[in-house]
């Protein structure tokens, strides 16, 4: 990277995201620039460097000028510094940038070690030519992922709200998880925008306010109204489908992909956003085929795109509130009163986060206290102390994610240690992270703050002693319960609310909701023939992302067997 490259960006003040490729092969860099400029046009600002020193110097200059650093791709073998070390330093300088390491197979071990330290977002095997097949498609996906989180300028809608408004947080989270591009404007930091918002909604402020590129404004919309306004599909196009999948987590998405790809007219109904609980995971590092890990949101959006490519119809911000049997159909009642008929139904509603009941918590939800990773808030609490409550994998992934930006991450766990309740690779990474403290044998006793979270009271389980911790934010990973209450009147559930399926129904005969057909229930089939349950909501399920995907695909064998009897 030359000083001229930086000065050109500074003189133009362009809004395009910066893509930096670092490789000692100058001829390859020239080919990359030529092909990438033809591929992207003016959608990106391309920079190359042959040495880590030039790359870091240029990054510092660009960041000082306010440039949005989107992608940094580094070869492992560089003069004076490895690609892994360059990406570690890049991560510290530009935490939101996507970092990609390129190495031949002999040096793959370095890539995995870097992944363990959180330095990588993706790993490429060299040689990466032809670039149009091996490199550019990967960079396209990473750019979209970066844009979904960074959303710099452009003609996107603007979301005006306050970081201390729960409704503003809910809107941000909803738009982010549905990959709707927007620009956040904090009315507490922008007096001009605050005046506009006051004129639209009066006082007290009604937040958030959504400003669309065409000049429209919507004041304090519900999530359903927001979904309609931004063009998300919320109503079914047809009254009848071969297959309706309820839930858009890993299990539901797998059912949608395999159902649609096998020719079934398929509808998916999702209450919030694709991915379910897995979609909120900042990084899944033990999913097969992703050696550098994959974010839950990325995995979900890939699967959703795949399902739609095969013809599946996906509804968002829509909820199923009831189910009844009208042979040969199964009828689903939606929250807006619509009804959808289907020959087969797959329930993949997953789990809902268990609520933590401690003094002061409810009034601080969305203004310092969050359930799950709440990735949209990482920048809000940059350089401040945060608390993560929980000791399972999701809590570990969240702690590592926030350690990139927070001044300190304190993990509060009830158990004496993280192992064996957390995967060992996460235990090791947390132990190696200097900015993460693990406090065992404690629980949250109370929270406090005026208009925002300021302190968390911790109680030691063994002694009962209490103390206060300063905290700007607290992220809760305190377990979950099955999302099945809307089906309690129609489907058999166990004592904890999980849906009973398959062979389990044979052991429940004689009960009010037991199996009624002449044949034996199929694998994953509930007590209503033609209605199946997969993933976390099913009794006896192995609650892992890979297992959910496996069940979501395997259930299609049973669905097809049922359809032969309709």
PEUR-V647614 format. One record per pair of residues at least 24 apart in sequence whose C-alpha atoms are under 7 Angstrom apart, sorted by the first residue. I is the first residue (numbers start at 1). GAP is how many residues later the second one is. D is the distance in Angstrom with one decimal. If there is no record, write none. Layout:
BEGIN
i-><I I>
gap-><GAP GAP>
d-><D D>
END
This chain:
BEGIN
i-><1 1 1 1 1 1 5 6 6 6 10 16 16 16 17 17 17 17 17 18 18 18 18 18 18 18 19 19 19 19 19 19 19 19 20 20 20 20 20 20 21 21 21 21 21 21 22 22 22 22 22 22 22 22 23 23 23 23 23 24 24 24 25 26 51 51 52 52 69 69 70 70 70 70 71 71 71 72 72 72 72 73 73 73 74 74 74 75 75 75 76 76 76 84 87 88 91 95 98 98 102 112 112 115 116 117 120 121 122 123 148 148 148 149 151 151 151 152 153 155 156 156 156 156 157 157 157 157 157 158 158 158 158 158 158 158 159 159 159 159 159 159 159 160 160 160 160 160 160 160 161 161 161 161 161 161 162 162 162 163 164 164 164 165 165 166 166 166 167 167 168 168 169 171 173 174 177 177 178 178 223 224 227 232 233 233 234 234 234 234 235 236 239 239 240 240 240 241 241 241 241 241 241 242 242 242 242 243 243 243 243 243 244 244 244 244 244 245 245 245 245 245 246 246 246 246 246 247 247 247 248 248 248 249 249 249 249 250 250 250 250 250 251 251 251 251 251 251 251 252 252 253 253 254 254 254 255 255 255 256 256 257 257 257 258 258 259 260 260 260 260 261 266 266 267 267 267 268 268 268 269 269 269 269 269 270 270 270 270 270 271 271 271 271 272 272 273 274 274 275 280 280 281 281 281 282 282 282 283 287 321 322 322 323 323 324 328 343 344 344 344 345 345 345 346 346 346 347 347 347 348 348 348 348 349 349 350 350 350 350 350 351 351 351 351 351 351 352 352 352 352 353 353 353 354 354 354 354 358 358 359 359 360 360 360 361 364 364 367 367 368 368 368 368 368 369 369 369 369 370 370 370 371 371 371 372 372 372 373 373 378 378 381 381 382 383 384 384 385 385 385 386 386 386 386 386 387 387 387 387 387 388 388 388 388 389 389 389 389 389 390 390 390 391 391 391 392 392 393 393 394 395 396 400 403 403 408 408 409 409 409 410 410 410 411 411 411 412 412 412 412 412 413 413 413 413 413 414 414 414 414 415 415 416 416 482 483 491 491 491 492 498 498 498 499 499 499 499 500 500 500 501 501 501 501 502 522 523 524 530>
gap-><46 47 48 53 54 57 42 52 55 56 55 27 28 29 27 28 51 52 53 26 27 28 50 51 52 53 25 26 27 28 50 51 52 53 26 27 28 51 52 53 26 27 28 51 52 53 26 27 28 29 33 51 52 53 26 27 51 52 55 26 27 54 25 24 27 28 29 34 25 28 27 28 73 76 26 27 28 25 26 27 28 26 27 28 26 27 28 26 27 28 25 26 27 30 32 31 28 309 44 48 24 179 180 177 313 312 172 171 170 169 28 31 33 27 30 31 32 31 30 58 25 26 27 57 25 26 54 55 56 24 25 26 27 52 53 54 24 25 26 49 50 51 52 24 25 26 27 48 49 50 24 25 26 46 47 48 24 25 26 204 203 287 288 201 202 199 200 201 40 41 39 40 197 52 203 99 96 120 95 96 94 93 90 84 82 83 81 82 83 84 80 79 101 102 100 101 102 24 25 26 100 101 102 24 100 101 102 24 99 100 101 102 24 98 100 101 102 24 100 101 102 103 24 100 101 102 103 100 101 102 26 27 28 25 26 27 29 25 50 295 298 299 97 283 284 297 298 300 301 96 300 50 51 295 298 299 297 298 301 51 56 49 50 53 295 298 297 47 50 51 52 49 46 47 45 46 47 45 46 47 45 46 47 49 50 45 46 47 48 49 45 46 47 48 44 45 43 26 27 25 92 93 92 113 116 115 116 119 114 259 165 164 165 164 167 166 238 187 186 187 215 185 186 187 185 186 187 185 186 187 185 186 187 189 134 188 132 133 185 186 187 129 130 131 132 185 186 128 129 130 131 126 127 128 124 125 126 127 87 88 87 88 86 87 88 86 88 89 85 86 84 85 104 105 106 84 104 105 106 104 105 106 104 105 106 103 104 105 25 102 24 27 25 91 24 24 24 88 24 86 87 24 85 86 87 88 24 84 86 87 88 24 86 87 88 24 86 87 88 89 86 87 88 27 30 31 29 30 29 30 83 82 30 30 32 33 27 28 26 27 28 26 27 28 26 27 28 26 27 28 30 31 26 27 28 29 30 26 27 28 29 25 26 24 25 55 54 35 36 37 35 39 40 41 34 38 39 40 26 38 39 24 25 26 32 24 36 35 31 32>
d-><6.4 5.3 4.1 5.4 5.8 6.2 6.9 6.3 6.6 6.1 6.3 5.8 4.9 5.7 5.2 6.0 5.2 5.9 5.4 6.0 4.8 6.0 6.0 4.8 5.4 6.7 6.7 6.1 5.0 6.2 6.8 5.9 4.8 6.1 6.2 4.8 5.4 6.1 4.8 6.2 6.6 4.8 6.5 6.0 4.8 6.0 5.8 4.8 5.6 6.8 7.0 6.1 4.7 6.3 6.6 5.1 6.3 5.4 6.7 4.5 6.5 6.0 7.0 6.6 6.5 6.1 6.4 6.4 6.9 5.7 4.7 6.0 6.7 6.3 5.4 4.8 6.1 7.0 6.3 5.1 6.2 6.1 4.6 5.9 6.3 5.2 6.1 5.9 4.6 6.0 6.4 5.9 5.2 6.1 6.0 5.1 6.4 6.7 6.8 6.9 6.0 6.9 6.6 5.5 6.2 6.6 6.4 6.1 5.3 6.0 6.4 5.4 6.0 6.8 5.9 5.9 5.9 6.6 6.2 6.1 5.8 5.1 6.6 6.5 4.9 6.3 5.7 4.6 5.7 5.5 4.7 5.9 6.9 5.8 5.0 6.5 6.0 5.0 6.0 6.7 6.0 4.8 6.4 6.1 4.7 5.9 6.4 5.6 5.2 6.3 6.4 5.3 5.7 5.5 4.6 6.6 5.2 5.8 6.3 6.8 4.8 6.9 6.5 6.8 6.2 6.6 4.2 5.8 6.6 6.6 6.2 5.1 5.9 6.8 6.4 7.0 5.9 6.9 5.7 6.9 6.9 5.4 6.6 6.6 5.2 6.0 4.8 5.3 6.2 5.9 6.5 7.0 5.2 6.0 6.0 4.6 5.6 5.4 6.0 6.8 6.3 4.8 7.0 6.2 5.3 5.2 6.3 6.4 5.7 6.2 4.9 5.6 5.8 6.3 6.6 4.9 6.4 6.3 5.8 4.7 6.1 6.9 6.5 6.2 5.0 5.5 6.0 6.8 4.8 4.5 5.1 5.8 6.2 6.0 4.1 4.2 6.9 6.1 6.9 6.5 5.9 5.3 6.1 6.3 5.3 4.6 4.7 6.4 4.3 5.1 5.9 6.2 6.4 5.5 4.8 5.3 4.5 5.2 6.8 5.8 6.5 6.5 4.3 7.0 6.1 7.0 6.6 6.7 5.5 5.9 5.5 5.3 5.0 6.3 5.8 4.8 5.9 6.1 4.7 6.0 6.1 4.9 6.5 6.3 6.8 5.9 5.0 6.2 5.8 6.5 6.0 4.6 4.8 4.9 6.2 5.0 6.4 5.8 6.9 4.7 6.8 6.1 6.6 6.4 6.8 6.2 6.3 6.2 6.1 6.6 5.2 6.0 6.0 6.6 6.5 6.8 6.2 7.0 4.9 5.9 6.7 6.4 4.7 6.1 5.9 4.7 5.5 5.9 4.5 6.4 6.0 5.4 5.9 6.5 5.8 6.2 6.1 5.8 6.3 4.7 4.6 5.8 5.3 4.3 5.0 6.3 6.2 5.3 5.5 6.2 5.7 6.2 4.3 6.5 6.4 5.6 4.5 6.1 6.0 5.3 4.9 6.5 6.3 5.4 6.0 5.9 6.2 6.3 5.2 6.7 5.7 4.8 6.3 4.4 6.1 6.8 5.8 4.9 6.1 6.3 4.9 6.1 5.7 4.7 6.5 5.9 5.6 5.7 5.4 6.3 6.3 6.7 6.3 6.9 4.9 4.4 6.8 6.3 6.1 5.2 5.8 6.5 5.2 5.7 4.8 5.7 5.9 6.4 6.3 4.6 6.3 6.3 5.8 4.9 6.1 6.3 6.3 4.9 5.7 6.7 6.7 4.9 5.4 5.8 6.9 6.6 5.8 4.9 5.2 6.4 6.8 5.6 6.2 6.9 6.2 6.7 5.2 6.2 6.2 4.7 6.2 5.8 4.8 5.9 6.0 4.7 5.9 6.3 5.1 6.2 6.3 6.7 6.3 5.0 6.0 5.9 6.7 5.8 4.4 5.0 6.0 5.9 5.3 5.1 5.3 5.1 6.5 6.7 6.2 6.8 6.1 5.4 5.3 4.8 6.9 6.2 4.8 5.4 6.0 6.4 5.5 5.0 4.5 6.9 6.9 6.6 6.0 6.2 6.4 6.1>
END
